[in-house]
């Protein structure tokens, strides 16, 4: 008798919209934490994010750290220029984004 058990990772998609600013981070933090509870891989679609400041970026960094401590993964997709600019200005681009072979369509934390 053989064991053909296949373990798959649970994946969840979260679409962020609008602003990731100091005025919105409380709700964002809660939304990310709740989404991460049910998933091994959390895909965060940022295509419709219009604004981001360092507070919004800090929440993403905190979520990345929490995910790593739990053996989980965060994947950012559709990162708009406004978010990438804040990453560059704060000097954390290399910590937040891993390049995917040059396609630019998927960036892993």
MDTraj code that builds the backbone (N, CA, C; nanometers):
import mdtraj as md
import numpy as np

residues = "UNK UNK UNK UNK UNK UNK UNK UNK UNK UNK UNK UNK UNK UNK UNK UNK UNK UNK UNK UNK UNK UNK UNK UNK UNK UNK UNK UNK UNK UNK UNK UNK UNK UNK UNK UNK UNK UNK UNK UNK UNK UNK UNK UNK UNK UNK UNK UNK UNK UNK UNK UNK UNK UNK UNK UNK UNK UNK UNK UNK UNK UNK UNK UNK UNK UNK UNK UNK UNK UNK UNK UNK UNK UNK UNK UNK UNK UNK UNK UNK UNK UNK UNK UNK UNK UNK UNK UNK UNK UNK UNK UNK UNK UNK UNK UNK UNK UNK UNK UNK UNK UNK UNK UNK UNK UNK UNK UNK UNK".split()
xyz = np.array([
    [0.0847, -0.1166, 0.0000],
    [0.0000, 0.0000, 0.0000],
    [0.0898, 0.1236, 0.0000],
    [0.0594, 0.2185, -0.0875],
    [0.1397, 0.3403, -0.0927],
    [0.0571, 0.4594, -0.0467],
    [0.1273, 0.5598, -0.0027],
    [0.0626, 0.6814, 0.0434],
    [0.0743, 0.7872, -0.0656],
    [-0.0370, 0.8230, -0.1261],
    [-0.0388, 0.9216, -0.2332],
    [-0.0900, 1.0573, -0.1839],
    [-0.0671, 1.0862, -0.0593],
    [-0.1130, 1.2117, -0.0019],
    [-0.0379, 1.3282, -0.0651],
    [-0.1131, 1.4265, -0.1092],
    [-0.0537, 1.5466, -0.1671],
    [-0.0946, 1.6653, -0.0800],
    [0.0056, 1.7334, -0.0296],
    [-0.0233, 1.8501, 0.0530],
    [-0.0113, 1.9745, -0.0335],
    [-0.1169, 2.0513, -0.0398],
    [-0.1136, 2.1738, -0.1183],
    [-0.1205, 2.2942, -0.0254],
    [-0.0607, 2.4004, -0.0708],
    [-0.0635, 2.5232, 0.0078],
    [-0.1931, 2.5981, -0.0217],
    [-0.2471, 2.6549, 0.0827],
    [-0.3689, 2.7347, 0.0684],
    [-0.3301, 2.8737, 0.0206],
    [-0.3957, 2.9183, -0.0859],
    [-0.3650, 3.0460, -0.1467],
    [-0.4875, 3.1361, -0.1401],
    [-0.4635, 3.2638, -0.1117],
    [-0.5742, 3.3586, -0.1029],
    [-0.5362, 3.4865, -0.1762],
    [-0.6332, 3.5476, -0.2444],
    [-0.6129, 3.6728, -0.3163],
    [-0.6823, 3.7849, -0.2411],
    [-0.6097, 3.8943, -0.2199],
    [-0.6647, 4.0133, -0.1568],
    [-0.6383, 4.1315, -0.2490],
    [-0.7434, 4.2008, -0.2869],
    [-0.7311, 4.3156, -0.3755],
    [-0.7398, 4.4435, -0.2931],
    [-0.6338, 4.5243, -0.2988],
    [-0.6314, 4.6524, -0.2284],
    [-0.6668, 4.7635, -0.3268],
    [-0.7391, 4.8633, -0.2766],
    [-0.7816, 4.9749, -0.3610],
    [-0.7650, 5.1060, -0.2857],
    [-0.7530, 5.2143, -0.3592],
    [-0.7542, 5.3469, -0.2995],
    [-0.6237, 5.3855, -0.2335],
    [-0.6323, 5.4280, -0.1087],
    [-0.5179, 5.4838, -0.0372],
    [-0.4615, 5.3876, 0.0666],
    [-0.3292, 5.3849, 0.0742],
    [-0.2580, 5.3155, 0.1814],
    [-0.1836, 5.4244, 0.2570],
    [-0.2562, 5.4968, 0.3396],
    [-0.1969, 5.6109, 0.4088],
    [-0.2189, 5.5992, 0.5591],
    [-0.1628, 5.6937, 0.6314],
    [-0.1721, 5.6929, 0.7766],
    [-0.3172, 5.6901, 0.8238],
    [-0.4066, 5.7460, 0.7443],
    [-0.5480, 5.7516, 0.7822],
    [-0.6211, 5.6194, 0.7596],
    [-0.5588, 5.5291, 0.6859],
    [-0.6243, 5.4043, 0.6476],
    [-0.5575, 5.2792, 0.7036],
    [-0.4443, 5.2936, 0.7727],
    [-0.3660, 5.1752, 0.8092],
    [-0.4315, 5.0858, 0.9136],
    [-0.5156, 5.1401, 0.9994],
    [-0.5823, 5.0558, 1.0991],
    [-0.6660, 4.9479, 1.0334],
    [-0.7474, 4.9873, 0.9405],
    [-0.8307, 4.8912, 0.8676],
    [-0.7480, 4.7995, 0.7799],
    [-0.6423, 4.8535, 0.7207],
    [-0.5546, 4.7740, 0.6350],
    [-0.4845, 4.6656, 0.7154],
    [-0.4334, 4.7018, 0.8305],
    [-0.3634, 4.6049, 0.9164],
    [-0.4555, 4.4873, 0.9510],
    [-0.5781, 4.5183, 0.9883],
    [-0.6760, 4.4152, 1.0240],
    [-0.7104, 4.3269, 0.9048],
    [-0.7305, 4.3894, 0.7891],
    [-0.7642, 4.3146, 0.6672],
    [-0.6518, 4.2189, 0.6287],
    [-0.5277, 4.2645, 0.6359],
    [-0.4137, 4.1792, 0.6021],
    [-0.3974, 4.0651, 0.7022],
    [-0.4122, 4.0949, 0.8299],
    [-0.3978, 3.9917, 0.9336],
    [-0.5037, 3.8830, 0.9173],
    [-0.6273, 3.9228, 0.8927],
    [-0.7367, 3.8272, 0.8748],
    [-0.7128, 3.7411, 0.7508],
    [-0.6687, 3.8038, 0.6422],
    [-0.6436, 3.7304, 0.5182],
    [-0.5293, 3.6317, 0.5340],
    [-0.4284, 3.6680, 0.6108],
    [-0.3126, 3.5817, 0.6310],
    [-0.3445, 3.4608, 0.7179],
    [-0.4439, 3.4719, 0.8053],
    [-0.4815, 3.3606, 0.8931],
    [-0.5195, 3.2357, 0.8149],
    [-0.5922, 3.2535, 0.7052],
    [-0.6475, 3.1406, 0.6299],
    [-0.5596, 3.0927, 0.5150],
    [-0.4424, 3.1526, 0.4972],
    [-0.3649, 3.1220, 0.3770],
    [-0.2189, 3.0940, 0.4097],
    [-0.1588, 3.0087, 0.3264],
    [-0.0144, 2.9881, 0.3320],
    [0.0550, 3.0873, 0.2386],
    [-0.0166, 3.1219, 0.1308],
    [0.0321, 3.2199, 0.0344],
    [-0.0763, 3.3256, 0.0191],
    [-0.0402, 3.4499, 0.0457],
    [-0.1349, 3.5604, 0.0309],
    [-0.0905, 3.6463, -0.0864],
    [-0.1701, 3.6442, -0.1939],
    [-0.1472, 3.7303, -0.3094],
    [-0.2170, 3.8623, -0.2843],
    [-0.1421, 3.9710, -0.2887],
    [-0.1984, 4.1036, -0.2681],
    [-0.1927, 4.1780, -0.4007],
    [-0.3093, 4.1996, -0.4617],
    [-0.3198, 4.2726, -0.5877],
    [-0.3296, 4.4213, -0.5552],
    [-0.2292, 4.4977, -0.5980],
    [-0.2229, 4.6401, -0.5656],
    [-0.2527, 4.7291, -0.6864],
    [-0.3051, 4.6715, -0.7915],
    [-0.3292, 4.7436, -0.9158],
    [-0.4059, 4.8737, -0.8958],
    [-0.5053, 4.8747, -0.8081],
    [-0.5918, 4.9910, -0.7911],
    [-0.5552, 5.0799, -0.6727],
    [-0.4336, 5.0673, -0.6215],
    [-0.3876, 5.1567, -0.5142],
    [-0.3457, 5.2891, -0.5791],
    [-0.4045, 5.3994, -0.5309],
    [-0.3801, 5.5315, -0.5893],
    [-0.2799, 5.6144, -0.5094],
    [-0.2632, 5.5810, -0.3821],
    [-0.1788, 5.6622, -0.2950],
    [-0.1159, 5.5724, -0.1890],
    [0.0078, 5.6043, -0.1518],
    [0.0761, 5.5271, -0.0474],
    [0.1750, 5.6181, 0.0232],
    [0.1796, 5.6083, 0.1547],
    [0.2812, 5.6797, 0.2311],
    [0.3595, 5.5787, 0.3142],
    [0.4507, 5.6274, 0.3956],
    [0.5356, 5.5355, 0.4726],
    [0.4563, 5.4526, 0.5732],
    [0.3443, 5.5038, 0.6195],
    [0.2611, 5.4259, 0.7128],
    [0.2010, 5.3041, 0.6426],
    [0.1535, 5.3232, 0.5212],
    [0.1002, 5.2111, 0.4437],
    [0.2076, 5.1085, 0.4139],
    [0.3255, 5.1581, 0.3806],
    [0.4378, 5.0695, 0.3525],
    [0.4801, 4.9924, 0.4772],
    [0.4747, 5.0577, 0.5921],
    [0.5112, 4.9918, 0.7176],
    [0.4178, 4.8748, 0.7468],
    [0.2902, 4.8917, 0.7171],
    [0.1947, 4.7823, 0.7390],
    [0.2286, 4.6642, 0.6477],
    [0.2670, 4.6917, 0.5238],
    [0.3078, 4.5837, 0.4332],
    [0.4334, 4.5137, 0.4854],
    [0.5296, 4.5916, 0.5355],
    [0.6529, 4.5339, 0.5921],
    [0.6218, 4.4469, 0.7137],
    [0.5338, 4.4948, 0.7983],
    [0.4948, 4.4203, 0.9178],
    [0.4263, 4.2892, 0.8796],
    [0.3417, 4.2956, 0.7789],
    [0.2731, 4.1743, 0.7311],
    [0.3736, 4.0751, 0.6747],
    [0.4735, 4.1251, 0.6020],
    [0.5795, 4.0395, 0.5482],
    [0.6525, 3.9678, 0.6614],
    [0.6864, 4.0421, 0.7659],
    [0.7580, 3.9842, 0.8792],
    [0.6732, 3.8786, 0.9494],
    [0.5467, 3.9102, 0.9724],
    [0.4552, 3.8155, 1.0369],
    [0.4405, 3.6890, 0.9535],
    [0.4248, 3.7059, 0.8231],
    [0.4108, 3.5897, 0.7340],
    [0.5342, 3.5009, 0.7419],
    [0.6523, 3.5605, 0.7373],
    [0.7763, 3.4836, 0.7452],
    [0.7887, 3.4063, 0.8749],
    [0.7487, 3.4683, 0.9849],
    [0.7550, 3.4019, 1.1153],
    [0.6607, 3.2826, 1.1218],
    [0.5547, 3.2858, 1.0433],
    [0.4572, 3.1769, 1.0419],
    [0.4813, 3.0789, 0.9279],
    [0.5907, 3.0958, 0.8545],
    [0.6210, 3.0072, 0.7429],
    [0.5299, 3.0294, 0.6238],
    [0.4793, 3.1504, 0.6105],
    [0.3879, 3.1834, 0.5015],
    [0.4552, 3.2795, 0.4045],
    [0.3901, 3.3021, 0.2918],
    [0.4485, 3.3846, 0.1866],
    [0.3509, 3.4939, 0.1449],
    [0.4055, 3.6114, 0.1146],
    [0.3283, 3.7233, 0.0624],
    [0.3763, 3.7482, -0.0802],
    [0.2834, 3.7664, -0.1734],
    [0.3164, 3.7991, -0.3114],
    [0.2420, 3.9274, -0.3475],
    [0.3177, 4.0304, -0.3866],
    [0.2571, 4.1544, -0.4327],
    [0.2478, 4.1513, -0.5843],
    [0.1325, 4.1843, -0.6369],
    [0.1164, 4.1945, -0.7820],
    [0.0585, 4.3302, -0.8162],
    [0.0864, 4.3744, -0.9369],
    [0.0309, 4.5007, -0.9843],
    [0.0764, 4.6206, -0.9033],
    [0.2018, 4.6208, -0.8612],
    [0.2513, 4.7317, -0.7782],
    [0.2557, 4.8587, -0.8624],
    [0.1750, 4.9598, -0.8233],
    [0.1746, 5.0842, -0.9002],
    [0.2976, 5.1696, -0.8695],
    [0.3258, 5.2628, -0.9571],
    [0.4416, 5.3493, -0.9421],
    [0.4390, 5.4260, -0.8095],
    [0.3226, 5.4673, -0.7624],
    [0.3159, 5.5437, -0.6371],
    [0.3691, 5.4616, -0.5191],
    [0.3445, 5.3319, -0.5190],
    [0.3942, 5.2447, -0.4116],
    [0.5436, 5.2185, -0.4312],
    [0.5820, 5.1901, -0.5532],
    [0.7235, 5.1635, -0.5804],
    [0.8089, 5.2859, -0.5481],
    [0.7583, 5.4061, -0.5742],
    [0.8315, 5.5287, -0.5422],
    [0.8574, 5.5407, -0.3923],
    [0.7585, 5.5067, -0.3099],
    [0.7770, 5.5124, -0.1638],
    [0.8798, 5.4081, -0.1211],
    [0.8766, 5.2895, -0.1827],
    [0.9754, 5.1866, -0.1513],
    [1.1163, 5.2356, -0.1833],
    [1.1311, 5.3012, -0.2973],
    [1.2625, 5.3520, -0.3382],
    [1.3087, 5.4634, -0.2450],
    [1.2210, 5.5569, -0.2151],
    [1.2565, 5.6702, -0.1287],
    [1.2966, 5.6259, 0.0120],
    [1.2352, 5.5197, 0.0615],
    [1.2682, 5.4721, 0.1956],
    [1.3846, 5.3729, 0.1953],
    [1.4269, 5.3323, 0.0768],
    [1.5420, 5.2432, 0.0661],
    [1.5138, 5.0983, 0.0983],
    [1.3890, 5.0573, 0.0921],
    [1.3589, 4.9172, 0.1264],
    [1.3130, 4.8347, 0.0073],
    [1.3309, 4.8865, -0.1120],
    [1.2859, 4.8136, -0.2312],
    [1.3436, 4.6727, -0.2357],
    [1.4724, 4.6587, -0.2100],
    [1.5372, 4.5275, -0.2168],
    [1.4832, 4.4298, -0.1134],
    [1.4301, 4.4806, -0.0025],
    [1.3734, 4.3929, 0.0998],
    [1.2292, 4.3544, 0.0690],
    [1.1594, 4.4420, -0.0012],
    [1.0174, 4.4202, -0.0283],
    [0.9915, 4.3464, -0.1588],
    [1.0781, 4.3668, -0.2579],
    [1.0505, 4.3132, -0.3905],
    [1.1611, 4.2184, -0.4329],
    [1.1203, 4.0986, -0.4745],
    [1.2120, 4.0056, -0.5379],
    [1.1710, 3.9964, -0.6833],
    [1.2649, 4.0120, -0.7724],
    [1.2288, 4.0146, -0.9145],
    [1.2025, 3.8737, -0.9660],
    [1.1150, 3.8643, -1.0613],
    [1.0673, 3.7345, -1.1104],
    [1.1241, 3.7015, -1.2472],
    [1.2485, 3.7305, -1.2705],
    [1.3078, 3.6982, -1.3989],
    [1.2842, 3.8063, -1.5021],
    [1.2459, 3.9241, -1.4573],
    [1.2352, 4.0359, -1.5489],
    [1.0974, 4.0653, -1.6045],
    [0.9970, 3.9856, -1.5730],
    [0.8661, 4.0120, -1.6313],
    [0.7977, 4.1287, -1.5631],
    [0.8300, 4.1540, -1.4384],
    [0.7729, 4.2671, -1.3662],
    [0.6270, 4.2485, -1.3283],
    [0.5705, 4.1317, -1.3528],
    [0.4272, 4.1147, -1.3250],
    [0.4011, 4.0544, -1.1874],
    [0.4998, 3.9944, -1.1289],
    [0.4809, 3.9359, -0.9955],
    [0.6036, 3.9656, -0.9128],
    [0.5813, 4.0181, -0.7945],
    [0.6903, 4.0549, -0.7070],
    [0.6663, 3.9940, -0.5713],
    [0.7619, 3.9185, -0.5235],
    [0.7453, 3.8479, -0.3966],
    [0.8110, 3.9248, -0.2843],
    [0.7465, 3.9189, -0.1681],
    [0.8062, 3.9786, -0.0490],
    [0.8968, 3.8787, 0.0153],
])
top = md.Topology()
chain = top.add_chain()
for i, resn in enumerate(residues, 1):
    res = top.add_residue(resn, chain, resSeq=i)
    for name in ("N", "CA", "C"):
        top.add_atom(name, md.element.get_by_symbol(name[0]), res)
traj = md.Trajectory(xyz[None], top)
